[in-house]
Each structure stands twice: as C-alpha cells, then as structure tokens.
Amino acid sequence: YRPYTEAQMAWYHYTDAHKVHLAEDYLWAGGWEGHANPDHADVCHFGTDALLEKIEKYRGKNPGKDDFYDGCAMAIESIAVLGRRYREKAIEMLESETDPENIEKLQKIADTFEHAPMAPCRDFAEAVIVFTLVYHWDGVDSPGWFDQYMYDFWKVTDEELRLKYLDSI
C-alpha cells in the first residue's frame, strides 16, 4: 500500500471526502476506482458522429433504456466537445507561438480537430492525436491493443510521419 499524491490523481472529479479516502486508505486502480478500455479504435475509425448514430439505432431496438443511451450519448458528445476545445486552444496558441516545431505541432492539432473526432481520422498522426484525447478523457487508464487498432492508420501514413507520431506517444 502507498497513498497517491494529488499530482497522480484526477482530483477535480472527487468530493473532499472521496479525496481523503483515496489518499489515505485506498489502493488505487484507475481514476474511477476501476479500469476501463474505451474503444479508441471506434473513435479513430468511425468518429463520434457515427457512434451517436449507433447509439440511436440501439436505443430504438431497446425501448425503456433511455437513461443508459442518454449516458452513452453524453459520453460520446463530450469527446467531440473536448476535440473542439483542443482545436480552439491550438489556434489561440498559434497566435503567439514562434518556435517552428511547436507551430507545426499546433497546426496539426488544429487541422485534426477541424473534423475529428466527429469524423474518422485520415492517417496515423491524426489517429495518435485523437487516441491521446480519448486516453486522457478516460483518466489515463488503459491504451488497449494500440498496435492492432492503429495498424490501418499506420499503413496509410508515410514512414517519417508515422515514426514521428509514434515517438511522440
């Protein structure tokens, strides 16, 4: 047993009582006291718009489960909202950035979130950027089978770019 520090926890999610519990007498097993493996692949391959359509399709097949499907839709929509916020922040940071390497990174983020995560990623660089968004959205828990679900993006991206983005994560 060892308590975790504030820097290691997603403290903004917890009540004061929960923070005490987590810091003093709890073995940490993920940001929400468990583990998750969100389907990064579906967000990268299909986008949140397609996932929302899928939610509505199954809502129609399962009447009386609106609370569940509302929760699913809210979670998926929050990923899209976060993508739009990342885009806005990247554009804002570009206004004052002078370092060419940082300008390139910020421009790629802004370009990616112009259409993703709402729509599918087009290459490995975009998929890594969206993966990172979902990974942090979930509380930095499990990346899952990254090599398997990223392969389709890997094979359509030139080697220099894919190695650069693989190295970035």
N, C-alpha and C positions, 0 to 999 in steps of 0.2 A: 504494500500500500504506500502510495505517496500522493499527497494532495497536488492538484494542478493550480498553476498561477492564473491570474486574470488574463495574461497575455496568451495563454494556451486555450482559453475557453471562449465561446461565443456569448459573452456575458450580457450583451444587450437583449438577449431573449429571455432572461430569467428574472424572477422576482428576487427580492433581497433574501427571503427565507431559502429559496432554492439555491442561491449562490452559496450561502453558508453550508448547506447540505453537501453541495458538490465539492467545496473547498476543504471541508473538514473530515467527512466520513464517507466518501463515496469513491469507488473505483470507476474511473471514467471509461466509458465505452462508446464514445461518439458524442457529438454536440447535443443530441436529444436523448441520451441515455440508452442508446442502441446503435445499430449500424444500418446504413441504407446503401443501396446501389442504384441510384436513379438511372434510367436508361438514357445515358449520354448519347448513345448511338441514334436513338429515335429523334432526339432534339437536333442532332447534327444532320442526319439523313433526311428527315421529313419536315422539320420546323414546327414551331408551336401552333401555327395556323392549322396544319394537318392534324396535329394531336387534339386540338379543340374540336375539330370535325369528328374525330374518332370518339371523343367523349360524348358528343351529342348523339352519335349513331347508337352507342350502347345505352345511353340514357333512355332513348326511345324503346329499346328492347327490354329494359328493366324498370318498368314503372314503379313508383313509390320509393325510389332510391335517390331522390333529388339532392338530399344533403351530401351524400357521397359524391355524386357527379358535380355538384357545385364546388365542393372542396378540391376535386381534381382540376376543374377548370380554373379555379382561383390560383392553384399552384402553378399551372402551366402559364397562365396570363402573367404571373409575377416574374417568370423568367423573361418573357418578352418585354415587360416594363423595365427590368434591370438592364436588358440589352440596349433599350433606347436611352437609358440614363448613362450607360457607359459611352455610347456614341456622343451624347451631348457633352460629357466631361472631356472626351478626347478632343472634340472640336474646340472646346474652351481652352484646353491646354495647348493646342496647336497655335493659338494666337500669340503666345508669349515664348514658345519654345524656340531655341536657337541651335541646339545640337542636332546635326543631320540624322544621326542614328535614332534619336528619340522622335524626331519628326516623322521618320519612316514608320516607326512602330505605331505612333499615334494615328497616322493616316490609315494604316492597315486596320486598326481597331475601328476607326470611324467608317471606313469603307465596308468592313464586315458587318457592322451593326446597322448599316443602312437597310439591309434586307434580312439578316439573320438576327436572332434565332427564329424569327417568324417564318422564314423560308429556309430551304436546305442550304447547307454550306456548299461551296463550289470547289474547294481544294483543301489540302491538309492544313495550311496556315489558318484559314477560316475555321476549320473544324477544331483546331487547337484553341483558338480564341473562344469559341463557343463552349468547348469542353471545360475550359478554365472558368468561365462564367457559371456553368452548371455545378462544377465541382465546388466552387466557393459558395454558391447558393445553397448547396446541401450541407454546408458546415464542414467542408474538407474531410470527408469520410472515406469513401472507397472509390477508386478510379475504375474498378471493374476490369474487364478484359480489354484494356485500351488497345493493345496490338490488333485484336480481332475486329473491333468495330471501327477502327480508324484506317484499316487497310485500303478500303475503297477510295478514301481521300488521298492516302499515301501514293497509290499507283497512278493518280492523275496529276500529280504535282512534280515539278522538276526537282531534281535531286538537291540542288543547292538550297532551295526554299524549304523543302521538307526537312532537311537536316538542321537548318537554322531554327525552325519552329520546334522540332523535336528537342533540340538542345535547350530551347527556352523554357521547357517544362521539366 
